[in-house]
Amino acid sequence: MEPTKQLFVRRRNRTRGKLREANTGRPRLTVFRSGKHIYAQVIDDAKGSTVAAASSIEKELKATFKSGASKEAAGAVGKLIAERAKSAGVENVIFDRGGYLFHGRVRALAEAARESGLAF
């Protein structure tokens, strides 16, 4: 593995380990960030299923933004995932940033989800 990939995997494992310790039965809002898009899922680890999902690839969002890799697109995905999670009956989640640092697109998604009513 490349050194940067090793650092990413180490950060991701450290983050997920701490989330497992702190988890009190709440679903996990996980983020995946690619070079062109951003994805978010609310996962219920007890059942092993995805409760809600949203991404910047979806037609309604893709048409609105020039690029899916912008903070604005991440904010829109955050609002969308919060709406879908609330309609599925999920109000409280644990935020799983994976190996990504909490800034930029990841932070924009988290803040938009908080403003739309998800608590974490």
C-alpha positions as CSV (number, residue, x, y, z in Angstrom):
1,M,0.0,0.0,0.0
2,E,1.1,3.6,-0.6
3,P,1.9,5.6,2.5
4,T,-1.1,8.0,1.9
5,K,-3.5,5.1,1.5
6,Q,-2.1,3.5,4.7
7,L,-2.7,6.8,6.6
8,F,-6.2,6.9,5.3
9,V,-7.0,3.3,6.3
10,R,-5.5,3.9,9.7
11,R,-7.6,7.1,10.2
12,R,-10.7,5.2,9.0
13,N,-10.2,2.3,11.4
14,R,-9.5,4.6,14.3
15,T,-12.7,6.6,13.6
16,R,-14.8,3.5,13.2
17,G,-13.4,1.9,16.4
18,K,-14.2,4.9,18.4
19,L,-17.7,5.0,16.9
20,R,-18.3,1.3,17.9
21,E,-17.3,2.2,21.5
22,A,-19.5,5.2,21.7
23,N,-22.5,3.7,19.8
24,T,-25.6,3.4,21.9
25,G,-27.8,1.8,19.2
26,R,-28.0,4.8,17.0
27,P,-27.7,4.4,13.2
28,R,-24.5,5.7,11.6
29,L,-24.4,8.5,9.0
30,T,-21.4,7.6,6.8
31,V,-19.8,9.7,4.1
32,F,-17.9,8.6,1.0
33,R,-16.1,11.3,-1.0
34,S,-14.8,10.7,-4.5
35,G,-13.1,13.1,-6.9
36,K,-16.4,13.8,-8.7
37,H,-19.2,13.2,-6.2
38,I,-20.2,12.8,-2.6
39,Y,-22.3,10.0,-1.1
40,A,-24.1,9.6,2.2
41,Q,-25.8,6.6,3.9
42,V,-27.6,6.1,7.1
43,I,-26.8,2.5,8.2
44,D,-28.4,0.5,11.0
45,D,-25.5,-1.7,12.1
46,A,-27.7,-3.8,14.4
47,K,-29.8,-4.9,11.4
48,G,-27.1,-4.6,8.9
49,S,-29.2,-2.6,6.5
50,T,-29.2,0.8,4.9
51,V,-32.0,3.1,6.1
52,A,-31.5,6.0,3.8
53,A,-29.1,7.0,1.1
54,A,-28.4,10.1,-1.0
55,S,-25.7,11.2,-3.4
56,S,-24.7,14.0,-5.8
57,I,-25.3,11.5,-8.7
58,E,-29.1,11.7,-8.4
59,K,-30.8,13.4,-11.3
60,E,-32.5,16.1,-9.2
61,L,-29.1,17.2,-7.7
62,K,-26.9,16.5,-10.8
63,A,-28.9,19.0,-12.9
64,T,-28.6,21.8,-10.3
65,F,-24.8,21.8,-9.8
66,K,-22.0,22.1,-12.3
67,S,-19.9,19.6,-10.3
68,G,-20.9,17.0,-7.7
69,A,-17.5,17.7,-6.0
70,S,-18.4,21.1,-4.6
71,K,-19.4,22.3,-1.1
72,E,-22.8,23.3,-2.5
73,A,-23.5,19.8,-3.8
74,A,-22.4,18.4,-0.5
75,G,-24.8,20.7,1.4
76,A,-27.6,19.6,-0.9
77,V,-26.8,15.9,-0.2
78,G,-26.8,16.6,3.5
79,K,-30.3,18.2,3.4
80,L,-31.5,15.3,1.2
81,I,-30.1,12.6,3.5
82,A,-31.6,14.3,6.6
83,E,-35.1,14.5,4.9
84,R,-34.9,10.8,3.9
85,A,-33.7,9.7,7.3
86,K,-36.4,11.6,9.1
87,S,-39.1,10.1,6.8
88,A,-37.7,6.7,7.8
89,G,-38.1,7.5,11.4
90,V,-34.4,8.3,12.3
91,E,-33.8,11.5,14.3
92,N,-30.4,10.7,16.0
93,V,-27.4,9.4,14.3
94,I,-23.6,9.0,14.8
95,F,-21.6,10.8,12.2
96,D,-18.9,8.6,10.5
97,R,-16.5,10.7,8.5
98,G,-14.5,7.6,7.6
99,G,-10.8,8.5,7.0
100,Y,-11.7,12.0,5.7
101,L,-10.8,15.1,7.7
102,F,-13.8,17.1,9.0
103,H,-13.5,20.1,6.7
104,G,-14.6,21.1,3.2
105,R,-17.2,18.9,1.6
106,V,-17.5,16.5,4.6
107,R,-18.2,19.4,6.9
108,A,-20.6,21.0,4.5
109,L,-22.6,17.8,4.4
110,A,-22.6,17.4,8.2
111,E,-23.7,21.0,8.8
112,A,-26.5,20.8,6.2
113,A,-27.8,17.5,7.8
114,R,-27.8,19.2,11.3
115,E,-29.6,22.2,10.0
116,S,-32.2,19.9,8.4
117,G,-33.0,18.2,11.7
118,L,-30.6,15.3,12.2
119,A,-29.1,15.3,15.7
120,F,-25.4,14.2,16.1
